[in-house]
Amino acid sequence: MPEQTPISSHSLDALFEIALTLNSIKDAAALLDHVLKTAADTLQADRGFILLNSTTALEGFEVQAAHNFSDEQLGDVVKISTSVVHQVLQQGTPVLLHEALEDDHFGKTESIILQNIRSIACVPLRVKDRQVGAIYMDCLSDRSRFKQENLPFLEAFANLAAVAIENVRLYQTLRDENRHLRQEIQHIHGFEEIIGQSRPMRDMFAVIQRVLDTNVTVLVQGESGTGKELVARAIHYNGHRKDKPFLALFCGSLPDALLESELFGYK
C-alpha cells in the first residue's frame, strides 16, 4: 500500500475548528458559512461554494453557501454537465487539479476556460454511505495552489463537515416538528390560563404562538382586568425562557421617584 501523506499542523487546527462546531452552531446557514470559510482559509482558496442535495432543485442539488462568487459565475460552474462538480456528485470521489487549464480531462471545460480557473479542489460530503453534497474551491490567481498532500485533509474535513451539517438539519427538523405539534395543541386546547375559542381569541393565540421563540419586545395593550398579565405569562411559560423567572410589576403603583430604579436598576 502507498504511504499516506500526513496532515500538517495547520490542517489539524482546521479539523479541530470544525469539530468544535458540531455542538456549537445550531443554525444551518451559519454552519455552512463557517465550514466554507474554514476550508477556504486553510487552503487559501479564492472562491468556493457548498452544494447540498435538494428534492426541489432541477439538478438534484443546489448551492447553499458561496464565497466570492457572483450568481452568474455560480451558474456557469454548476450547470455545465462535464464539470468537476458533476463528476464529484455523480461518482462520489474527490477531484484535485493542480493546473486546471492543462488538465487532459477538464482543461477544455467551458467554465474553466471562461473564468480562467487555475486550481480546483472538490470533495464529496458523505454521511455514512449516503452522499449529501460537495464542497468546491478554486483559485484564479495562482497556479498549483492545491497540492496532492492537501487531499487527506480535505477528505477528513469533508467527513466532519457532513456530520455537522446533518446534525443541524436533524435538529432543525425536530425543532420544526416540535413547533408544529405545539401549534396544533394550542389550536385545539388554547393556553392553560386563557379560556376562549372565539375568532378574536384564536387570532390572539396565533400572535402569541408567533412570538414564543423570538427575542422581540412584546407590548400587550388592553383595559384593566382584560388579562394582559395572563398573555404575558402565556408568552413566557410557553417560550424558550420558561425555565427563567417571570416578574410582574404593576407600574401604576410605582411612584415617579422609584420607577426608573425598579425597572432598570440602580447603582
Disulfide bonds with the S-S distance in Angstrom:
none
